[in-house]
Amino acid sequence: MRIRPYQSADEATVISLWDRCGLLRPWNDPRKDIQRKLAVRPDQFLVGEIDGVIVATAMIGYDGHRGWIYYLAVSPDIQRQGLGRAIVEEAERLLREAGCPKINLQVRSTNHDVIGFYRSIGFVEDPVLSMGKRLVHDDHSTS
């Protein structure tokens, strides 16, 4: 798999991949999420491709204190082949290069397969409660 930065022509394919991976939610417009990421460190929005077809994604960020991974996705038909591990390793490399001391991520507590994946590559559950407050309300369409 070749890992490269996201390009604007990737949008429809990336959103389709996220949909197939169950990552889309009505309160997050994926197009707006992509535009927001492109406004801040677009080089930290990664796609993985095989034979020119996008099969994986990872958005990463670093605020000077902690790094984050978002929208990690691997095409469901080729999961469990090391592609998720590969794109996370690239994310870790980029974050380490930026001076990041720790990565955080959020996983829905019901997503046992993904929790197992993250544990298998060295992530552990932190004894914290994740809280959020929406500042911008996206519309509920994904069109």
C-alpha positions as CSV (number, residue, x, y, z in Angstrom):
1,M,0.0,0.0,0.0
2,R,1.3,3.5,-0.9
3,I,0.5,6.1,1.7
4,R,0.2,9.7,0.5
5,P,-1.5,13.0,1.5
6,Y,-5.1,13.4,0.6
7,Q,-5.9,15.3,-2.7
8,S,-9.2,17.1,-3.4
9,A,-10.0,14.6,-6.2
10,D,-10.2,11.9,-3.4
11,E,-13.3,13.3,-1.7
12,A,-16.0,11.0,-3.1
13,T,-13.9,7.9,-2.8
14,V,-12.9,8.7,0.8
15,I,-16.5,9.5,1.9
16,S,-17.7,6.2,0.3
17,L,-14.9,4.3,2.2
18,W,-15.9,6.0,5.5
19,D,-19.6,5.0,4.8
20,R,-18.6,1.4,4.1
21,C,-16.6,1.4,7.4
22,G,-19.5,2.8,9.4
23,L,-17.8,6.0,10.3
24,L,-20.4,8.5,9.1
25,R,-22.8,10.1,11.6
26,P,-25.6,12.5,10.9
27,W,-24.2,15.2,13.1
28,N,-20.8,15.2,11.2
29,D,-20.9,16.3,7.6
30,P,-17.9,14.5,6.1
31,R,-17.4,17.1,3.4
32,K,-17.2,19.8,6.1
33,D,-14.9,17.6,8.2
34,I,-12.6,17.2,5.1
35,Q,-12.6,21.0,4.4
36,R,-11.8,21.7,8.1
37,K,-8.9,19.4,8.0
38,L,-7.6,20.8,4.7
39,A,-7.6,24.3,6.4
40,V,-5.2,23.0,9.1
41,R,-2.3,20.8,8.2
42,P,-3.6,19.1,5.1
43,D,-0.4,17.1,5.0
44,Q,-1.7,15.2,8.0
45,F,-4.7,13.7,6.1
46,L,-3.4,10.4,4.8
47,V,-4.8,8.0,2.2
48,G,-3.5,4.6,1.4
49,E,-3.9,3.2,-2.0
50,I,-3.3,-0.1,-3.8
51,D,-3.0,0.0,-7.6
52,G,-4.4,3.6,-7.5
53,V,-7.5,2.7,-5.5
54,I,-8.0,4.3,-2.1
55,V,-8.3,1.5,0.5
56,A,-7.4,3.3,3.8
57,T,-7.5,6.7,5.4
58,A,-6.3,8.4,8.6
59,M,-6.6,12.0,9.7
60,I,-4.1,13.0,12.3
61,G,-3.5,16.1,14.3
62,Y,-1.1,17.5,16.8
63,D,-1.8,20.5,19.0
64,G,1.6,20.7,20.7
65,H,0.5,18.6,23.7
66,R,-1.2,15.4,22.3
67,G,-1.6,13.8,18.9
68,W,-4.9,12.5,17.6
69,I,-6.0,10.0,15.0
70,Y,-9.4,10.4,13.4
71,Y,-11.2,8.7,10.5
72,L,-9.0,5.6,10.5
73,A,-10.6,3.4,7.9
74,V,-9.6,0.3,5.9
75,S,-11.8,-1.1,3.2
76,P,-13.9,-3.8,4.8
77,D,-13.1,-6.4,2.1
78,I,-9.4,-6.2,2.8
79,Q,-9.2,-5.7,6.5
80,R,-6.9,-7.9,8.7
81,Q,-4.1,-7.7,6.2
82,G,-1.9,-5.2,8.0
83,L,-3.1,-2.1,6.2
84,G,-4.6,-0.4,9.3
85,R,-1.3,-1.1,11.1
86,A,0.7,0.4,8.2
87,I,-1.3,3.7,8.1
88,V,-1.2,4.0,11.9
89,E,2.6,3.5,11.8
90,E,2.9,6.2,9.2
91,A,0.7,8.5,11.4
92,E,2.9,7.7,14.4
93,R,6.0,8.4,12.4
94,L,4.7,11.9,11.4
95,L,3.5,12.7,14.9
96,R,6.8,11.6,16.4
97,E,8.7,13.7,13.8
98,A,6.6,16.7,15.0
99,G,7.6,16.1,18.6
100,C,4.4,14.5,19.7
101,P,4.8,12.5,23.0
102,K,1.4,10.7,23.1
103,I,-1.4,9.8,20.7
104,N,-5.1,9.9,21.7
105,L,-8.0,8.5,19.8
106,Q,-11.7,7.8,20.4
107,V,-13.5,4.6,19.6
108,R,-17.2,3.9,20.1
109,S,-17.4,1.7,23.2
110,T,-19.6,-0.8,21.2
111,N,-17.0,-1.2,18.4
112,H,-15.3,-4.3,19.9
113,D,-13.4,-5.3,16.7
114,V,-11.8,-1.8,16.4
115,I,-11.0,-1.7,20.1
116,G,-9.2,-5.1,19.7
117,F,-7.3,-3.8,16.7
118,Y,-6.0,-0.8,18.6
119,R,-5.0,-2.9,21.6
120,S,-3.1,-5.3,19.3
121,I,-1.0,-2.4,18.1
122,G,-0.1,-1.1,21.5
123,F,-2.9,1.3,22.5
124,V,-4.3,1.1,26.0
125,E,-7.5,2.4,27.6
126,D,-6.8,5.6,29.5
127,P,-8.8,6.1,32.8
128,V,-10.5,9.2,31.5
129,L,-14.0,10.3,30.4
130,S,-14.2,11.7,27.0
131,M,-16.4,14.8,26.8
132,G,-17.3,17.1,24.0
133,K,-19.2,20.2,23.2
134,R,-20.3,21.0,19.6
135,L,-19.5,24.5,18.6
136,V,-20.8,24.2,15.0
137,H,-23.8,22.2,14.1
138,D,-23.4,20.6,10.7
139,D,-26.5,19.9,8.7
140,H,-27.6,16.3,8.6
141,S,-27.0,15.6,4.9
142,T,-24.1,13.8,3.4
143,S,-24.8,14.9,-0.2
